[in-house]
């Protein structure tokens, strides 16, 4: 079975992989070449997490707007 593409990972899966990579890198016994590979992989997982979070924020805002209607700022008349 082939591993999932990064774009197919859920937020939780990408975050778990990212946490494991960071832990491995922080151990300090990783060579420079492997460290760079892990950094690149971690960057991909981080972008995937950020993307999933942004999608969730946009969905929440859309749901909130449709439920509450447009939010209007309270009007404060200028005083002389």
C-alpha positions as CSV (number, residue, x, y, z in Angstrom):
1,X,0.0,0.0,0.0
2,X,1.5,3.4,-1.0
3,X,1.8,6.1,1.6
4,X,-0.8,8.9,1.4
5,X,0.2,12.0,-0.4
6,X,0.8,15.0,1.8
7,X,-2.3,16.7,0.4
8,X,-4.5,13.8,1.5
9,X,-3.4,13.9,5.1
10,X,-5.9,15.1,7.6
11,X,-4.9,17.9,9.9
12,X,-4.3,15.5,12.8
13,X,-2.2,13.1,10.6
14,X,0.0,16.0,9.3
15,X,0.4,17.4,12.9
16,X,1.3,14.0,14.2
17,X,4.0,13.6,11.5
18,X,5.3,17.1,12.1
19,X,5.6,16.5,15.9
20,X,7.5,13.2,15.3
21,X,9.8,14.9,12.9
22,X,10.5,17.8,15.3
23,X,11.2,15.3,18.1
24,X,13.6,13.3,16.0
25,X,15.4,16.5,14.9
26,X,15.6,17.8,18.5
27,X,17.4,14.5,19.6
28,X,20.5,15.9,18.0
29,X,21.8,12.6,16.6
30,X,20.6,13.3,13.0
31,X,23.2,14.0,10.3
32,X,23.1,17.2,8.3
33,X,21.8,15.5,5.1
34,X,19.0,13.7,7.0
35,X,18.3,16.9,9.0
36,X,17.7,18.8,5.8
37,X,15.4,16.1,4.5
38,X,13.4,16.1,7.7
39,X,13.2,19.9,7.6
40,X,11.8,19.8,4.1
41,X,9.3,17.2,5.0
42,X,8.3,19.1,8.1
43,X,7.8,22.2,6.1
44,X,5.4,20.3,3.9
45,X,3.4,19.1,6.9
46,X,3.4,22.5,8.4
47,X,1.9,24.0,5.2
48,X,-0.7,21.2,5.1
49,X,-1.7,22.0,8.7
50,X,-1.8,25.8,8.0
51,X,-4.0,25.1,4.9
52,X,-6.4,22.9,6.9
53,X,-6.7,25.5,9.6
54,X,-7.3,28.3,7.1
55,X,-10.0,26.2,5.4
56,X,-11.7,25.5,8.8
57,X,-11.6,29.2,9.7
58,X,-13.2,30.2,6.4
59,X,-15.9,27.6,6.8
60,X,-16.6,28.8,10.4
61,X,-16.9,32.4,9.2
62,X,-19.2,31.3,6.4
63,X,-21.4,29.4,8.8
64,X,-21.4,32.3,11.3
65,X,-22.4,34.8,8.6
66,X,-25.2,32.6,7.2
67,X,-26.5,32.0,10.8
68,X,-26.3,35.5,12.1
69,X,-26.5,37.6,9.0
70,X,-23.9,40.2,8.2
71,X,-22.2,41.6,11.3
72,X,-22.5,45.4,11.5
73,X,-20.5,47.7,13.6
74,X,-22.4,49.7,16.1
75,X,-22.9,53.2,14.9
76,X,-21.5,56.0,17.1
77,X,-22.5,59.5,16.0
78,X,-19.7,62.1,16.1
79,X,-20.1,64.6,18.9
80,X,-19.0,68.2,18.6
